[in-house]
Amino acid sequence: MLNSELPARKIRIILTKHCKDRAFERYVTTREISKVINNPVQTISDDERQNYKSYGKSENPPYKDQPYLVAIHDKINTSVKVITVMWTDKGGLKIIGFNKI
């Protein structure tokens, strides 16, 4: 079996209290958070804040004009602590710093 054929390992995701509160307020499910962390469209490093930002497009977002879910989290490893999550649009993704839109 080649390395490219090995099954992908899921990342253990830990949600901070702040993240849980924001997810509830913003109608974000743990399934959507998991999808963004495990299979993001793009992940960028924020050296100033010493964290990472990942995003993905939701199939069924609660806000039709904001279909992209952004997760702010710590290092990418076998375990990731998600600090917060938010819905946004293409303009918001550009402001945050994403370029694969």
N, C-alpha and C positions, 0 to 999 in steps of 0.2 A: 504494500500500500504506500503510495507517495504521500508526502506531506500535504499536498493540495487536496488529497482525498480524505484527510482526517476530519472527523466531525468537529464543528465549531464548538468551543467551550463557552457556556453561558457565564456571564459575569455576575457575581453576587452583588446585588444592589441594596444599599442601605439608604433610607430616606430620613433626613433630619426632621425634627419637629416642625421647623419653619417650612420645609418642603411639603410635608403632609398637610399643613394648614393651607398653603397656597394651592396645592393640588385640589383640595376639597373646594376652596373658593372659586377655582378656575375650571372646574369640571374636568380634571385630568385624571385618568385612571392609571393604576399601577402597570397595567398592560401597555399603555401608551408610553409610559416612562421607560419600561423595559425595552420596548422596541427602539426607542431613540438611543439608549445606552448600548444595546447589543448590535444595532445595525443603523448607525447614523448616516445621514447624507454627507455630513461633514463634521469634523471635530477640530476646534481651534484652541490654542493655548492662550491664556490671558496671563502674561508674565507679571503685570502690575499687581493683579489680585491673587496670583499664584493658584489659579484654578483652570478648568477647561470648560468649554461651551460646545455642546453637541446639538444638532437639530435633525428633525425628520418631518415628513409630511404625513398628516393624519388622513386616514380614509374617511373618517366621519367626525370632523371637528365640531365643537359646540358653537363656534362662531365661524360662519361660512367665509367671512372676509379675512379671517386669520387662521389659515389652515396649517401653519407650521408650529410645531412644538419645540421649544428650546429648553434644554436642561443644563443647568450650571452645576458642575460637579468637581470633585477632587481628582486625583490621578487616575489614569486608565491602567487597570491592573486586573487581577482576579476578583478584586472587591472595589466597588466604587461608592462613595458617599455623595448622594445628590443633595445639593444645597437648596435649590429652588427650581421651579418650572414655570413657563409662561407661554401663552399663545402669541403669535405675531404674524405679520404679512411679509412680503418680499422686501419692502422698504425697511422694516424692522430688522430683518436678517442682515441687510447691508450695513445699517447703523451699528449693529452688534459686532460686525467684522467678518461675516461669512462671505465667501466669494463664489461658491459652487451652487448657484441659485438657478 
